[in-house]
């Protein structure tokens, strides 16, 4: 296996991660619109897929952060990048299986940082960039999104208090189509960029492009398509958690949550912050519960999600470090091939396990329309 073949393997694995990112994060954009009936499940994920594709072409700031702002590009190897991707994919699939809206972005970053630490030590990580562009936004973004959504929810109910309930709900459902579309577009400008950055990092490590190069067009296009197709597949487990697990969403709340999420994500993409769209969407949904009088917020569910968020970076980092240790211990390209087989086996096991506890768009549609649908077994 020559370097070009190894590079091809890394690129394919990165696109596989991008695909998992798409179906893992569909709920960030469309869960509230599906929950309120503004969009049907299949229509929602199809619209989200198209807009993720468009959004991926609108900005490259986040891709530059991932490619050049987190680790020393002179010390990166293709094995490091591959091991990092393995860490991100495994954590993504595990949290998807459990229905936990964790951060795909942090899984990817954690995996790469972990494999880099295992390969070259702490000096190979740009800690300032990691804290400034990733960790600090992770803590601040859900709070900011939640505050905006709280104020927005209060205002929309206040302004529309004299409008008949049926008319108000219908109007805000129409508005949700636009606000949810903006979240999908924003998701493409942020999350698709991360895989572009990783592939660019692999190209730099292979000497294919210069260390300060931007993502080539073919990288942008392939990443945009991968996340778009993954989004269309729909992460129904996560959609159900975000749509009904945190707050009982009405259409005014849904529009407020989506508008808040879109504003925060687009602003962060402009400045190159690699924040978690999952954190932002969750903060916005919780904010709508605080902004509506009498709304019930399920803090126990939010607490479990927050716990997963805390563990995402270190857990994915540990898997990334272990993957690198296995690949390096066996030696070079054969080691990478062994890690690939392990990754395929783990992914296959998770998918087979999910078939016993399947959640489809028919389940979600039936549950949220009041039909009686057997609950999947808890994991």
C-alpha positions as CSV (number, residue, x, y, z in Angstrom):
1,X,0.0,0.0,0.0
2,X,1.8,3.2,-1.2
3,X,1.2,6.6,0.2
4,X,-1.3,7.5,-2.5
5,X,-3.4,4.4,-1.7
6,X,-3.2,5.2,2.0
7,X,-4.2,8.7,1.2
8,X,-7.2,7.4,-0.7
9,X,-8.2,5.2,2.3
10,X,-8.0,8.3,4.6
11,X,-10.2,10.3,2.2
12,X,-12.8,7.6,2.0
13,X,-12.8,7.2,5.8
14,X,-13.2,11.0,6.2
15,X,-16.1,11.0,3.8
16,X,-17.6,8.1,5.8
17,X,-17.3,10.3,8.9
18,X,-19.0,13.1,7.1
19,X,-21.9,10.8,6.2
20,X,-22.3,9.8,9.9
21,X,-22.1,13.5,10.8
22,X,-25.0,14.2,8.4
23,X,-27.4,11.6,9.8
24,X,-26.3,12.2,13.4
25,X,-27.0,16.0,13.2
26,X,-30.1,16.1,11.0
27,X,-32.1,16.7,14.2
28,X,-30.3,19.9,14.9
29,X,-32.1,21.5,12.0
30,X,-35.3,19.6,11.6
31,X,-36.4,18.0,14.9
32,X,-38.5,21.0,15.9
33,X,-40.2,21.4,12.5
34,X,-41.1,17.7,12.5
35,X,-42.3,17.9,16.1
36,X,-44.7,20.8,15.4
37,X,-46.0,19.4,12.0
38,X,-44.5,22.2,10.0
39,X,-42.8,19.6,7.8
40,X,-43.2,15.9,7.3
41,X,-40.3,13.8,8.3
42,X,-39.2,12.8,4.8
43,X,-39.7,16.3,3.4
44,X,-37.7,17.8,6.3
45,X,-34.7,15.6,5.8
46,X,-34.7,16.0,2.0
47,X,-34.8,19.8,2.4
48,X,-32.1,19.7,5.0
49,X,-29.9,17.5,2.8
50,X,-30.1,20.0,-0.1
51,X,-29.4,23.0,2.0
52,X,-26.5,21.3,3.7
53,X,-25.1,20.8,0.3
54,X,-25.5,24.5,-0.6
55,X,-24.1,25.6,2.8
56,X,-20.9,23.7,2.4
57,X,-19.9,26.0,-0.5
58,X,-20.5,29.3,1.4
59,X,-17.5,29.4,3.8
60,X,-14.1,27.9,4.3
61,X,-13.1,29.6,7.6
62,X,-13.9,26.5,9.8
63,X,-12.0,24.2,7.3
64,X,-8.9,26.4,7.7
65,X,-9.2,26.2,11.5
66,X,-9.3,22.3,11.4
67,X,-6.5,22.0,8.8
68,X,-4.1,24.5,10.3
69,X,-5.2,25.7,13.7
70,X,-5.3,22.7,16.0
71,X,-2.2,20.5,15.4
72,X,1.3,21.0,14.0
73,X,0.9,20.2,10.4
74,X,4.6,19.4,10.1
75,X,4.2,16.5,12.5
76,X,1.0,15.1,11.1
77,X,1.1,11.7,9.2
78,X,-1.6,9.9,7.3
79,X,-1.7,7.3,10.1
80,X,-2.5,10.1,12.6
81,X,-5.3,11.4,10.5
82,X,-6.8,7.9,10.0
83,X,-6.6,7.0,13.7
84,X,-8.3,10.3,14.5
85,X,-11.1,9.6,12.1
86,X,-11.6,6.2,13.7
87,X,-12.1,7.8,17.0
88,X,-14.6,10.2,15.7
89,X,-16.6,7.6,13.7
90,X,-16.9,5.2,16.6
91,X,-18.1,7.8,19.1
92,X,-20.6,9.2,16.5
93,X,-22.1,5.7,15.9
94,X,-22.2,4.9,19.6
95,X,-24.1,8.1,20.5
96,X,-26.4,7.8,17.5
97,X,-27.2,4.2,18.7
98,X,-28.1,5.5,22.1
99,X,-30.0,8.4,20.7
100,X,-27.8,11.0,22.4
101,X,-27.3,14.3,20.5
102,X,-23.6,14.6,21.1
103,X,-21.2,16.7,19.1
104,X,-19.9,15.1,15.8
105,X,-17.5,18.0,15.6
106,X,-16.0,17.4,19.0
107,X,-15.8,13.7,18.2
108,X,-13.7,14.4,15.1
109,X,-11.5,17.0,16.8
110,X,-11.1,14.8,19.9
111,X,-10.1,11.8,17.8
112,X,-7.4,13.8,15.8
113,X,-6.0,15.4,19.0
114,X,-5.8,12.1,20.7
115,X,-4.0,10.4,17.9
116,X,-1.7,13.4,17.6
117,X,-0.8,13.1,21.3
118,X,-0.1,9.4,21.0
119,X,2.1,10.0,17.9
120,X,4.1,13.1,18.9
121,X,3.2,14.3,22.4
122,X,1.6,17.4,23.8
123,X,3.9,19.9,21.9
124,X,2.3,18.8,18.6
125,X,-1.1,20.2,19.7
126,X,-1.8,23.9,19.3
127,X,-3.5,24.2,22.7
128,X,-4.3,27.9,22.3
129,X,-6.2,27.3,19.1
130,X,-8.0,24.3,20.6
131,X,-9.2,26.3,23.6
132,X,-10.0,29.5,21.6
133,X,-11.7,27.9,18.6
134,X,-13.2,24.8,20.1
135,X,-13.5,24.5,23.9
136,X,-14.5,28.0,24.8
137,X,-17.2,28.2,22.1
138,X,-18.4,24.8,23.2
139,X,-19.2,26.2,26.7
140,X,-20.5,29.6,25.6
141,X,-22.6,28.8,22.4
142,X,-25.4,26.8,24.1
143,X,-25.8,29.5,26.7
144,X,-25.9,32.3,24.1
145,X,-28.3,30.3,21.9
146,X,-30.5,29.5,24.9
147,X,-30.7,33.2,26.0
148,X,-31.6,34.3,22.5
149,X,-34.3,31.6,22.2
150,X,-35.7,32.5,25.6
151,X,-36.1,36.1,24.7
152,X,-37.4,35.3,21.2
153,X,-40.0,32.8,22.6
154,X,-41.2,35.3,25.1
155,X,-41.5,38.0,22.5
156,X,-43.4,35.9,19.9
157,X,-46.0,34.8,22.4
158,X,-46.2,38.3,23.8
159,X,-46.7,39.9,20.3
160,X,-49.1,37.2,19.1
161,X,-51.1,36.9,22.3
162,X,-54.3,38.3,20.7
163,X,-54.1,36.0,17.7
164,X,-56.4,33.0,17.7
165,X,-54.4,29.8,18.5
166,X,-55.2,28.1,15.2
167,X,-54.1,31.1,13.2
168,X,-51.0,31.6,15.2
169,X,-49.9,28.0,14.9
170,X,-50.5,27.9,11.2
171,X,-48.5,31.1,10.7
172,X,-45.6,30.0,12.7
173,X,-45.5,26.6,11.0
174,X,-45.0,28.4,7.7
175,X,-42.3,30.5,9.3
176,X,-40.6,27.4,10.6
177,X,-40.0,26.2,7.0
178,X,-37.8,29.3,6.5
179,X,-36.1,29.2,9.9
180,X,-35.4,25.4,9.7
181,X,-34.0,25.9,6.2
182,X,-31.6,28.5,7.6
183,X,-30.3,26.1,10.3
184,X,-29.6,23.5,7.6
185,X,-27.8,26.0,5.5
186,X,-25.8,27.1,8.6
187,X,-25.0,23.5,9.4
188,X,-23.4,23.1,6.0
189,X,-21.3,26.2,6.5
190,X,-19.9,24.7,9.8
191,X,-20.0,21.0,10.0
192,X,-19.2,20.1,6.4
193,X,-16.1,22.3,6.8
194,X,-14.6,20.1,9.5
195,X,-14.2,17.1,7.2
196,X,-12.9,19.4,4.5
197,X,-10.2,20.5,7.0
198,X,-9.4,16.9,7.9
199,X,-8.9,15.8,4.2
200,X,-6.8,19.0,3.6
201,X,-4.7,18.0,6.6
202,X,-4.2,14.6,5.1
203,X,-3.2,16.1,1.8
204,X,-0.7,18.3,3.6
205,X,0.7,15.3,5.5
206,X,1.1,13.5,2.2
207,X,2.9,16.4,0.6
208,X,0.1,16.8,-2.0
209,X,-0.6,20.4,-1.2
210,X,1.3,23.1,0.7
211,X,0.9,23.5,4.5
212,X,-1.1,26.7,4.2
213,X,-3.3,25.5,1.3
214,X,-7.1,25.8,1.3
215,X,-9.4,22.9,0.6
216,X,-9.3,22.0,-3.2
217,X,-12.7,22.1,-5.0
218,X,-13.0,18.3,-5.3
219,X,-12.7,18.1,-1.5
220,X,-15.4,20.7,-1.0
221,X,-17.7,19.0,-3.4
222,X,-17.2,15.4,-2.1
223,X,-17.7,16.6,1.6
224,X,-20.8,18.5,0.6
225,X,-22.3,15.5,-1.1
226,X,-21.4,13.1,1.8
227,X,-22.9,15.2,4.5
228,X,-26.0,15.9,2.3
229,X,-26.6,12.2,1.7
230,X,-26.1,11.4,5.4
231,X,-28.6,14.2,6.3
232,X,-31.2,12.7,3.9
233,X,-30.9,9.3,5.6
234,X,-32.1,11.0,8.8
235,X,-30.9,10.2,12.3
236,X,-34.3,9.4,13.7
237,X,-33.2,8.4,17.2
238,X,-31.6,11.8,17.7
239,X,-34.5,13.6,16.0
240,X,-36.8,12.1,18.5
241,X,-34.7,13.1,21.5
242,X,-34.4,16.7,20.3
243,X,-37.9,17.0,19.1
244,X,-39.8,15.7,22.1
245,X,-37.3,14.6,24.7
246,X,-36.4,18.1,26.0
247,X,-39.5,20.3,25.7
248,X,-43.0,19.9,24.2
249,X,-42.5,22.2,21.2
250,X,-45.2,24.4,19.7
251,X,-44.7,26.2,16.4
252,X,-43.8,29.6,17.9
253,X,-41.1,27.9,20.1
254,X,-39.9,26.0,17.1
255,X,-39.4,29.1,15.0
256,X,-37.7,30.9,17.9
257,X,-35.3,27.9,18.5
258,X,-34.4,27.6,14.8
259,X,-33.8,31.3,14.3
260,X,-31.6,31.4,17.4
261,X,-29.6,28.3,16.2
262,X,-29.1,29.7,12.7
263,X,-27.9,33.1,13.9
264,X,-25.3,31.6,16.3
265,X,-24.0,29.0,13.8
266,X,-23.7,31.4,10.9
267,X,-21.9,34.0,13.1
268,X,-19.4,31.3,14.4
269,X,-18.8,30.1,10.8
270,X,-17.9,33.6,9.8
271,X,-15.2,33.8,12.5
272,X,-14.0,30.3,11.9
273,X,-15.1,28.9,15.3
274,X,-15.5,25.1,15.1
275,X,-18.5,25.0,17.5
276,X,-20.9,22.1,18.0
277,X,-24.2,22.7,16.1
278,X,-25.7,20.1,18.5
279,X,-24.8,22.2,21.5
280,X,-26.4,25.2,19.8
281,X,-29.6,23.5,18.8
282,X,-30.0,21.9,22.3
283,X,-29.4,25.3,24.0
284,X,-32.0,26.9,21.7
285,X,-34.6,24.2,22.4
286,X,-34.1,24.5,26.2
287,X,-34.4,28.3,25.9
288,X,-37.8,28.0,24.3
289,X,-39.0,26.0,27.3
290,X,-37.8,28.8,29.6
291,X,-39.3,31.5,27.5
292,X,-42.8,30.0,27.4
293,X,-44.9,30.2,30.6
294,X,-45.9,26.8,31.9
295,X,-43.7,24.8,29.6
296,X,-42.1,21.7,31.0
297,X,-38.3,21.4,30.5
298,X,-37.0,17.8,31.1
299,X,-33.7,18.7,32.8
300,X,-32.9,15.0,33.4
301,X,-32.7,14.4,29.7
302,X,-30.6,17.6,29.3
303,X,-28.3,16.4,32.1
304,X,-27.6,13.1,30.3
305,X,-26.9,15.0,27.1
306,X,-24.5,17.4,28.9
307,X,-22.7,14.4,30.4
308,X,-22.2,13.0,26.9
309,X,-20.9,16.3,25.8
310,X,-18.3,16.4,28.5
311,X,-17.0,13.0,27.6
312,X,-17.0,13.4,23.9
313,X,-13.6,15.1,23.4
314,X,-11.7,12.8,25.8
315,X,-13.5,9.6,24.8
316,X,-13.0,10.2,21.1
317,X,-9.4,11.2,21.9
318,X,-8.9,7.9,23.8
319,X,-10.2,5.9,20.8
320,X,-8.0,7.9,18.4
321,X,-4.9,7.4,20.6
322,X,-5.7,3.7,20.9
323,X,-6.2,3.4,17.1
324,X,-2.8,5.1,16.5
325,X,-1.1,2.8,19.1
326,X,-2.5,-0.3,17.3
327,X,-1.5,0.9,13.9
328,X,1.9,2.1,14.9
329,X,2.5,-1.0,17.0
330,X,1.9,-3.4,14.2
331,X,3.8,-1.1,11.8
332,X,2.9,1.4,9.1
333,X,0.3,0.5,6.5
334,X,-0.5,-3.1,7.7
335,X,-1.3,-1.5,11.1
336,X,-3.7,1.0,9.4
337,X,-5.4,-1.9,7.6
338,X,-5.9,-3.8,10.9
339,X,-7.5,-0.6,12.5
340,X,-9.7,-0.4,9.4
341,X,-10.9,-3.9,9.9
342,X,-11.6,-3.2,13.6
343,X,-13.5,0.0,12.6
344,X,-15.6,-1.9,10.1
345,X,-16.4,-4.6,12.7
346,X,-17.4,-2.1,15.4
347,X,-19.6,-0.1,12.9
348,X,-21.2,-3.3,11.7
349,X,-21.9,-4.4,15.2
350,X,-23.6,-1.1,16.1
351,X,-25.7,-1.1,12.9
352,X,-26.8,-4.7,13.5
353,X,-27.7,-3.9,17.1
354,X,-29.7,-0.9,15.9
355,X,-31.9,-3.1,13.7
356,X,-33.3,-4.7,16.8
357,X,-34.3,-1.3,18.1
358,X,-35.1,0.5,14.9
359,X,-36.4,4.0,14.8
360,X,-37.7,5.2,11.4
361,X,-39.5,8.2,10.1
362,X,-42.7,6.2,10.3
363,X,-42.1,5.7,14.1
364,X,-41.4,9.4,14.6
365,X,-44.4,10.5,12.6
366,X,-46.8,8.1,14.3
367,X,-45.6,9.0,17.8
368,X,-45.8,12.7,17.2
369,X,-49.2,12.5,15.5
370,X,-50.7,10.7,18.5
371,X,-50.8,7.2,17.0
372,X,-49.9,4.3,19.2
373,X,-46.5,3.0,18.3
374,X,-44.6,0.4,20.3
375,X,-41.7,2.1,22.1
376,X,-38.3,0.8,21.1
377,X,-36.5,-1.1,23.9
378,X,-34.3,1.2,26.0
379,X,-30.6,0.9,25.6
